Amino acid sequence: MIRAVVFDIGGIVEPSYAILDDLAAFLGVPEEAIRERLARSHPGLSRGQTSLRDAYEHLLADAPSPRSAAEAVAHHVALYCQATSRLDARVLRMVESLKLRYTVACLTNTEPEVAEANRRRGWFRAFHRAYLSTELGLCKPDAGVYRHVQADLGCAAHEVVFLDDRRENVEGAAAVGWRTILYERFDRAAGELSRVLGEPLSA
């Protein structure tokens, strides 16, 4: 029996997005340099151990720009908010329906400044509980983050179903015993979730 349904945010509730080309033009820095710095900073960013401002300060020390790190962060967050200004109404309707019978949570890898922006935007209010990597100090696909969420939900592993659009995150959840669905498109994921729950879904 499933007691909890856990959703990833990016690529499911909010759309996938690409902002590095706009950032590169704004900063006057090659896109690949931004990509490399953010990738290098990703583990610390996701766990809340460093910030986007730290990442951009390192980037701009190596690749001078007329912009400051503060301006870079502000532009990064503004571009992100613009690109994700609309959430998927179909997913939100499904979440509301599921909340009548299950505990529904989100589990997302994020960055400190982005997490703060999304808190302000109320992005997590649709869920009973929101688990942010920056607040937990843990991130997907580490086993520890799934075990933490499971313990907080008060569920056994087989009582949790998890939807994520990244295969490595799905595999990490499956490794600790969660039921999992790789989210590739809404209709397919909704059908798989309906089969796992053993009931039709409203969307």
C-alpha positions as CSV (number, residue, x, y, z in Angstrom):
1,M,0.0,0.0,0.0
2,I,1.3,3.4,-0.9
3,R,1.1,6.1,1.8
4,A,3.2,8.9,0.3
5,V,3.8,10.3,-3.2
6,V,7.0,12.4,-3.7
7,F,7.6,14.6,-6.7
8,D,10.7,16.2,-8.1
9,I,10.1,19.9,-9.0
10,G,12.4,20.7,-12.0
11,G,11.2,19.2,-15.3
12,I,7.9,18.0,-13.7
13,V,6.1,20.7,-11.8
14,E,8.1,23.5,-13.4
15,P,9.4,23.4,-17.0
16,S,12.9,22.6,-18.0
17,Y,14.8,25.7,-18.9
18,A,18.1,27.0,-20.4
19,I,19.6,30.3,-19.3
20,L,23.3,30.0,-19.8
21,D,23.4,31.7,-23.2
22,D,21.6,34.7,-21.7
23,L,24.0,34.8,-18.7
24,A,27.0,34.6,-21.0
25,A,25.8,37.6,-23.0
26,F,25.0,39.5,-19.8
27,L,28.4,38.8,-18.2
28,G,30.5,38.9,-21.4
29,V,31.9,35.5,-20.3
30,P,31.9,32.3,-22.5
31,E,29.0,30.0,-21.8
32,E,31.3,27.0,-21.4
33,A,33.1,28.9,-18.6
34,I,29.8,29.4,-16.7
35,R,28.8,25.8,-17.3
36,E,32.1,24.5,-16.0
37,R,32.1,26.7,-12.8
38,L,28.5,25.9,-12.0
39,A,29.1,22.2,-12.5
40,R,32.2,22.4,-10.3
41,S,30.2,24.2,-7.6
42,H,27.1,21.9,-8.0
43,P,27.7,19.5,-5.0
44,G,28.3,22.4,-2.6
45,L,25.4,24.5,-4.1
46,S,23.0,21.6,-3.8
47,R,23.9,20.9,-0.2
48,G,23.7,24.6,0.8
49,Q,27.5,24.6,1.6
50,T,28.2,27.4,-0.9
51,S,26.1,29.9,-2.8
52,L,25.6,31.1,-6.3
53,R,27.3,34.3,-5.3
54,D,30.4,32.3,-4.2
55,A,30.3,30.4,-7.6
56,Y,30.1,33.7,-9.6
57,E,32.9,35.3,-7.5
58,H,35.2,32.4,-8.5
59,L,34.0,32.6,-12.1
60,L,34.6,36.3,-12.4
61,A,38.0,36.1,-10.8
62,D,39.1,33.7,-13.6
63,A,37.1,35.4,-16.4
64,P,36.9,39.1,-15.8
65,S,33.6,40.8,-16.6
66,P,32.2,44.4,-16.1
67,R,29.5,42.8,-14.0
68,S,29.8,42.0,-10.3
69,A,29.0,38.7,-8.7
70,A,25.9,40.2,-7.1
71,E,24.7,41.4,-10.5
72,A,25.4,37.9,-11.9
73,V,23.3,36.2,-9.2
74,A,20.4,38.7,-9.6
75,H,20.4,38.1,-13.3
76,H,20.6,34.3,-12.9
77,V,17.7,34.3,-10.5
78,A,15.6,36.7,-12.6
79,L,16.2,34.5,-15.7
80,Y,15.3,31.4,-13.8
81,C,12.1,32.9,-12.4
82,Q,11.1,34.2,-15.9
83,A,11.7,30.7,-17.4
84,T,9.7,29.0,-14.7
85,S,6.9,31.5,-14.3
86,R,4.2,29.0,-15.0
87,L,3.9,25.6,-13.3
88,D,2.3,22.6,-15.0
89,A,-1.4,22.9,-14.2
90,R,-2.0,19.2,-14.9
91,V,0.6,18.2,-12.3
92,L,-0.8,20.6,-9.8
93,R,-4.3,19.3,-10.3
94,M,-3.0,15.8,-9.8
95,V,-1.2,16.8,-6.6
96,E,-4.4,18.3,-5.2
97,S,-6.3,15.2,-6.0
98,L,-3.6,12.9,-4.4
99,K,-3.5,15.0,-1.2
100,L,-7.0,13.8,-0.4
101,R,-5.7,10.3,0.2
102,Y,-1.9,10.4,0.4
103,T,0.8,12.5,1.9
104,V,2.2,14.4,-1.0
105,A,5.7,15.9,-0.8
106,C,8.3,17.4,-3.1
107,L,12.0,16.6,-3.0
108,T,14.3,18.9,-5.1
109,N,17.9,19.6,-5.6
110,T,18.3,23.3,-5.7
111,E,20.7,26.2,-4.9
112,P,20.4,28.6,-1.9
113,E,19.3,31.7,-3.9
114,V,16.9,29.7,-6.1
115,A,15.4,28.0,-3.1
116,E,14.8,31.4,-1.5
117,A,13.2,32.7,-4.6
118,N,10.9,29.7,-4.8
119,R,9.9,30.0,-1.2
120,R,9.0,33.6,-1.8
121,R,7.0,32.6,-4.9
122,G,5.1,30.0,-2.9
123,W,6.2,27.2,-5.2
124,F,6.0,24.5,-2.4
125,R,2.6,25.4,-0.9
126,A,0.9,22.8,-3.1
127,F,2.6,20.0,-1.1
128,H,2.1,18.7,2.4
129,R,5.8,18.8,2.9
130,A,8.8,20.2,0.9
131,Y,12.3,18.8,1.1
132,L,15.0,21.1,-0.3
133,S,18.5,19.8,-0.7
134,T,20.0,23.1,0.5
135,E,18.0,22.9,3.8
136,L,18.7,19.2,4.4
137,G,22.4,19.3,3.5
138,L,21.7,16.2,1.4
139,C,21.0,15.8,-2.3
140,K,19.8,13.3,-4.8
141,P,20.8,10.7,-5.6
142,D,22.6,10.1,-2.3
143,A,20.9,7.4,-0.3
144,G,20.9,9.5,2.8
145,V,18.4,12.1,1.4
146,Y,15.8,9.4,0.6
147,R,16.2,7.8,4.0
148,H,15.8,11.2,5.7
149,V,12.6,11.9,3.8
150,Q,11.2,8.5,4.4
151,A,11.9,8.8,8.1
152,D,10.2,12.2,8.3
153,L,7.2,10.9,6.4
154,G,6.9,8.0,8.8
155,C,6.7,5.4,6.0
156,A,8.3,2.1,5.1
157,A,10.3,2.2,1.9
158,H,7.7,0.2,-0.1
159,E,5.0,2.8,1.0
160,V,6.6,5.6,-1.0
161,V,6.4,6.3,-4.7
162,F,8.8,8.8,-6.3
163,L,8.7,10.7,-9.6
164,D,11.8,12.3,-11.0
165,D,12.9,13.2,-14.6
166,R,16.5,12.2,-13.9
167,R,17.4,8.5,-14.2
168,E,20.1,8.7,-11.6
169,N,17.7,10.1,-9.0
170,V,15.1,7.4,-9.7
171,E,17.8,4.7,-9.4
172,G,19.0,6.2,-6.1
173,A,15.4,6.1,-4.7
174,A,14.9,2.5,-6.0
175,A,18.1,1.4,-4.3
176,V,16.6,2.2,-0.9
177,G,13.4,0.4,-1.7
178,W,11.1,3.2,-3.0
179,R,8.7,2.6,-5.8
180,T,9.8,4.8,-8.7
181,I,8.7,6.4,-11.9
182,L,11.0,8.0,-14.4
183,Y,9.1,11.1,-15.6
184,E,9.4,11.6,-19.3
185,R,6.0,13.0,-20.2
186,F,2.9,13.7,-18.2
187,D,0.5,11.2,-19.7
188,R,2.9,8.3,-19.4
189,A,3.9,9.2,-15.8
190,A,0.2,9.6,-14.8
191,G,-0.6,6.2,-16.2
192,E,2.3,4.6,-14.4
193,L,1.3,6.3,-11.1
194,S,-2.3,5.1,-11.5
195,R,-1.1,1.6,-11.9
196,V,1.2,1.8,-8.8
197,L,-1.6,3.3,-6.7
198,G,-4.2,0.9,-8.1
199,E,-6.7,3.7,-8.9
200,P,-7.5,6.2,-11.6
201,L,-6.1,9.7,-11.2
202,S,-7.7,13.1,-11.7
203,A,-5.7,15.6,-13.8
